[in-house]
């Protein structure tokens, strides 16, 4: 018996046929890149994310300045593709979203597929919509920690209303 007011420890029951797996509700940043917005694929991409159980809790369509793209991708500043990436990400509108759900970071990355669409599994966003490795239609945070940083760069707290 637990004393009144004391916290009870919950121990999930499992048997040899079942295991209880608890997933954390996470948030992640998702971007639909200029190649996809130019081809009017925004709705199809969002549908794939929502069909997989992710909720869009913030969303906006923007045209990045060079300074905004440079800030977002500064982690890649010394990489040979940096200037081309900045030029591409400022070439047209992007749709930025905050997604929420169980294991949202990993789930979003699974739905996106491999960076190289030639290596992406069938049914993933990149397998279906990417033009090539550089014009691969979407971006998603690669960790919970980076998701928090990227979301803070792209959204004000007041914009996350979902």
LUMLUMLUM-586599 format. One record per residue (C-alpha): residue number from 1; residue in three letters; x, y, z. Coordinates in steps of 0.1 Angstrom, whole numbers. Each point is the difference from the previous one (the first is absolute). Last residue first. Example, Ala and Ser with C-alpha at 12.3 -4.5 7.8 and 13.67 -1.06 7.14 Angstrom:
% residues 2
+-----+------+-------+-------+-------+
! pos ! code !     X !     Y !     Z !
+-----+------+-------+-------+-------+
!   2 !  ser !   137 !   -11 !    71 !
!   1 !  ala !   -14 !   -34 !     7 !
+-----+------+-------+-------+-------+
***
This chain:
% residues 162
+-----+------+-------+-------+-------+
! pos ! code !     X !     Y !     Z !
+-----+------+-------+-------+-------+
! 162 !  unk !    -6 !   237 !  -329 !
! 161 !  unk !     9 !    36 !     9 !
! 160 !  unk !    37 !     3 !    -7 !
! 159 !  unk !     1 !    36 !   -14 !
! 158 !  unk !     1 !    16 !    35 !
! 157 !  unk !    33 !   -18 !     8 !
! 156 !  unk !    15 !    18 !   -30 !
! 155 !  unk !    10 !   -24 !   -28 !
! 154 !  unk !    30 !    -6 !   -24 !
! 153 !  unk !    31 !     3 !    22 !
! 152 !  unk !   -17 !   -14 !    31 !
! 151 !  unk !   -13 !   -30 !   -20 !
! 150 !  unk !    35 !    -6 !   -13 !
! 149 !  unk !    16 !     0 !    35 !
! 148 !  unk !   -27 !   -23 !    15 !
! 147 !  unk !     2 !   -23 !   -30 !
! 146 !  unk !    38 !    -1 !     4 !
! 145 !  unk !    -4 !   -14 !    35 !
! 144 !  unk !   -27 !   -25 !   -10 !
! 143 !  unk !    22 !   -13 !   -28 !
! 142 !  unk !     3 !     1 !   -38 !
! 141 !  unk !   -25 !    28 !    -7 !
! 140 !  unk !   -18 !    -4 !   -32 !
! 139 !  unk !     5 !    15 !   -35 !
! 138 !  unk !   -21 !    -7 !   -31 !
! 137 !  unk !    -1 !     1 !   -38 !
! 136 !  unk !    32 !   -18 !    -9 !
! 135 !  unk !    15 !    26 !   -23 !
! 134 !  unk !    36 !    -7 !     9 !
! 133 !  unk !    -2 !   -38 !    -1 !
! 132 !  unk !   -22 !     0 !   -31 !
! 131 !  unk !   -35 !     9 !   -12 !
! 130 !  unk !   -17 !   -10 !    33 !
! 129 !  unk !   -38 !    -9 !    -2 !
! 128 !  unk !    -7 !   -37 !     4 !
! 127 !  unk !    32 !   -14 !    14 !
! 126 !  unk !     6 !    32 !    20 !
! 125 !  unk !   -35 !    -1 !    16 !
! 124 !  unk !     3 !   -37 !     9 !
! 123 !  unk !   -22 !   -26 !   -17 !
! 122 !  unk !    28 !   -20 !   -14 !
! 121 !  unk !    31 !     1 !    22 !
! 120 !  unk !    26 !    28 !    -7 !
! 119 !  unk !    33 !   -10 !   -15 !
! 118 !  unk !    -5 !    16 !   -34 !
! 117 !  unk !   -17 !    29 !    18 !
! 116 !  unk !    34 !     9 !    16 !
! 115 !  unk !    -9 !    15 !    34 !
! 114 !  unk !   -16 !   -33 !    11 !
! 113 !  unk !   -37 !     0 !     7 !
! 112 !  unk !   -23 !    28 !    11 !
! 111 !  unk !   -25 !   -23 !    18 !
! 110 !  unk !    29 !   -16 !    20 !
! 109 !  unk !    14 !    34 !     8 !
! 108 !  unk !   -34 !    12 !    12 !
! 107 !  unk !    -4 !   -31 !    22 !
! 106 !  unk !    34 !     3 !    15 !
! 105 !  unk !    -5 !    37 !    10 !
! 104 !  unk !   -37 !    -5 !    10 !
! 103 !  unk !     6 !   -29 !    24 !
! 102 !  unk !   -36 !     2 !    10 !
! 101 !  unk !   -15 !    32 !   -15 !
! 100 !  unk !     5 !    36 !    -8 !
!  99 !  unk !    10 !    18 !   -32 !
!  98 !  unk !    11 !    36 !    -2 !
!  97 !  unk !    -2 !    11 !   -36 !
!  96 !  unk !    19 !    21 !   -25 !
!  95 !  unk !   -12 !     4 !   -35 !
!  94 !  unk !    26 !    14 !   -24 !
!  93 !  unk !    -4 !    26 !   -27 !
!  92 !  unk !    26 !     4 !   -28 !
!  91 !  unk !    37 !     2 !    -8 !
!  90 !  unk !    11 !     8 !    35 !
!  89 !  unk !     4 !   -36 !    10 !
!  88 !  unk !    19 !    -7 !   -32 !
!  87 !  unk !    25 !    28 !     4 !
!  86 !  unk !     6 !   -10 !    36 !
!  85 !  unk !     6 !   -36 !   -11 !
!  84 !  unk !    22 !    10 !   -28 !
!  83 !  unk !    21 !    21 !    24 !
!  82 !  unk !     3 !   -29 !    25 !
!  81 !  unk !     8 !   -28 !   -24 !
!  80 !  unk !    38 !     0 !     6 !
!  79 !  unk !    -5 !    -3 !    38 !
!  78 !  unk !    15 !    28 !    22 !
!  77 !  unk !   -33 !    17 !     7 !
!  76 !  unk !   -19 !   -32 !     7 !
!  75 !  unk !    -9 !     8 !    36 !
!  74 !  unk !    -9 !    35 !   -13 !
!  73 !  unk !   -30 !   -16 !   -18 !
!  72 !  unk !   -27 !    20 !    18 !
!  71 !  unk !    20 !    32 !     3 !
!  70 !  unk !    10 !    -1 !   -37 !
!  69 !  unk !   -36 !    -7 !   -10 !
!  68 !  unk !   -12 !    30 !    20 !
!  67 !  unk !    28 !    23 !   -13 !
!  66 !  unk !    -8 !   -10 !   -36 !
!  65 !  unk !   -36 !    10 !     5 !
!  64 !  unk !   -26 !   -27 !     4 !
!  63 !  unk !   -33 !     1 !   -18 !
!  62 !  unk !   -27 !   -12 !    24 !
!  61 !  unk !   -29 !   -24 !     2 !
!  60 !  unk !   -11 !    -6 !    36 !
!  59 !  unk !   -10 !   -29 !    23 !
!  58 !  unk !    -4 !    -8 !    36 !
!  57 !  unk !   -15 !   -30 !    18 !
!  56 !  unk !     0 !   -24 !   -29 !
!  55 !  unk !    -8 !   -34 !    15 !
!  54 !  unk !    19 !   -31 !    -8 !
!  53 !  unk !   -19 !   -33 !    -3 !
!  52 !  unk !    14 !   -15 !   -32 !
!  51 !  unk !   -30 !    13 !   -19 !
!  50 !  unk !     9 !    35 !    13 !
!  49 !  unk !    35 !    -1 !   -15 !
!  48 !  unk !   -11 !   -15 !   -33 !
!  47 !  unk !   -28 !    26 !    -3 !
!  46 !  unk !    25 !    28 !     6 !
!  45 !  unk !    20 !   -13 !   -30 !
!  44 !  unk !   -30 !    -2 !   -22 !
!  43 !  unk !   -12 !    35 !    10 !
!  42 !  unk !    34 !    16 !    -6 !
!  41 !  unk !     6 !   -16 !   -34 !
!  40 !  unk !    -8 !    31 !   -21 !
!  39 !  unk !    30 !    -5 !   -23 !
!  38 !  unk !    17 !    32 !    11 !
!  37 !  unk !    -7 !    -9 !    36 !
!  36 !  unk !    19 !   -33 !    -5 !
!  35 !  unk !    31 !    15 !   -15 !
!  34 !  unk !    -1 !    29 !    25 !
!  33 !  unk !     3 !   -23 !    31 !
!  32 !  unk !   -28 !   -13 !    22 !
!  31 !  unk !    14 !     4 !    35 !
!  30 !  unk !    -6 !   -21 !    31 !
!  29 !  unk !    11 !     9 !    35 !
!  28 !  unk !    -6 !   -25 !    27 !
!  27 !  unk !   -20 !    -3 !    32 !
!  26 !  unk !    -1 !   -30 !    23 !
!  25 !  unk !   -25 !   -21 !    18 !
!  24 !  unk !    21 !   -27 !    16 !
!  23 !  unk !    -6 !   -36 !    -9 !
!  22 !  unk !   -10 !   -26 !    27 !
!  21 !  unk !     5 !   -36 !   -10 !
!  20 !  unk !   -20 !   -26 !    19 !
!  19 !  unk !    10 !   -35 !    -9 !
!  18 !  unk !   -23 !   -28 !   -10 !
!  17 !  unk !     2 !   -37 !    -7 !
!  16 !  unk !    22 !   -10 !    30 !
!  15 !  unk !   -22 !    19 !    23 !
!  14 !  unk !     0 !    37 !    10 !
!  13 !  unk !   -14 !    19 !    28 !
!  12 !  unk !    10 !    36 !     3 !
!  11 !  unk !    15 !    11 !    33 !
!  10 !  unk !   -15 !    32 !    13 !
!   9 !  unk !    15 !    13 !    31 !
!   8 !  unk !   -25 !    16 !    22 !
!   7 !  unk !     7 !    34 !    14 !
!   6 !  unk !    -8 !     6 !    36 !
!   5 !  unk !   -30 !    22 !     9 !
!   4 !  unk !   -16 !   -27 !    21 !
!   3 !  unk !    24 !   -28 !     8 !
!   2 !  unk !     3 !   -27 !   -26 !
!   1 !  unk !   -12 !   -35 !     9 !
+-----+------+-------+-------+-------+
***
